[in-house]
Amino acid sequence: MSLFGPQELLLIFGIIIILFGATKLPELARSLGQSMGEFKVGQMEAERRYEALKNQPISQTPDDIALTRAQRMAKNLGIDIKGKTDEQLLAEIEKKLAEQEAALKR
């Protein structure tokens, strides 16, 4: 069952001709075709990127996945995380970042 019959399509086409004029129709069709082509190129690029990301191996170990954000950040900064709460880790992270910032200013 079609959404639009032949009479509805003719009516829509007639309204388009009245609104835009017969001279603008080829230009509108050309720009519509270019837009569809650009959309398809963008879609293919997104699919290619998705496939590339999907096929990359996971670099995290199962232990790393279970870490909290504070633990992960501390570990990346070289801070020992064993036996410390997130609050303690955040304080050490702030201290480490301040030291690194001071070293950069020198």
N, C-alpha and C positions, 0 to 999 in steps of 0.2 A: 504494500500500500504506500503510494507516494505522498509526500508531504504537500507538494505543489503539482497541480494538474497543468495541462497546456494553456488553459485560459488564464490561470493565475500568473504563469510565467510570462505570457504575452502582456498582461497588464503591468507587471513589474518592469519588463523591458520598455514598455511605452512610457512609463513614469520616468525611467532613467533617461530616455531620449529627450523628454520634455524638460527635465531638470538640467541636464548637462549639454544638450544639443548634439547633433549628429557629428559635428567636427571634433568634439572632445572625446568621443567614444574610443577611437583607436589609441589615443594618448592614455586614457584611463585603463584600457586593457593592457597596454604595454607596461605601465607602472604596476599594475596588479601582478602581471607575470614576473616582473623583476622582484617584487616583494616576495612572491612565493618562492622564487629561486634563492633569494638571500635567506629566507626562512629554512629552506631545505639544507643549504650549506651550513647554517648555524646548528641545525639539528644533527647533521652528520658529524660535525666537529664535537658537539657535546657527547654524542654516542661514542666517538673515538676516544675522547678523554675518559669517559666512564669505563670503557673496556681496559684502558691502560691502567687506571687506578685499581680496577677489580683484579687484574692479573699480578699486581705487585705483591710480593710476599710481606707478611706482617712482621715488622721489625721488633715488636714488643714481646717480651716473655710473659707468660701467664702471671708471674709475680708482679710485673710492672702494671698490668692491667688492673689489678686489685688495689693499687695505691690510690690515695686521695690526691687531689690537686696539689696540696701543700707538700705532701711527701714526694710527689713527682718533681715539683719545682726544686725542692731541697736537694734531691738526688742529682738533678741536672747541674746544680751549683756546686756539687761536691761536698755537701753537708751530710754527716752521718745521721740516719733517720731512726736507728734502732732505739726503742724504748722512749721515744719522745712524742708528746702530744702535738696536735696540729698547731696549737697556740705557741708552743715552744719553737716549733719549726718556723712558723711565721716570723717570730722575733729574730731568729737566726738568719732567716732570709733577708729581712730588712737590714740587719747589720752587715751582711755580706754584700748586699747591693750598694749600701752606703760606702763601704770600703772600695768597691770597684769604681764607683762614681768619683770618689776622691782621688783614686789612682789615675783616672782618665784626665782629671783637671790639672794634674801636675805636669 
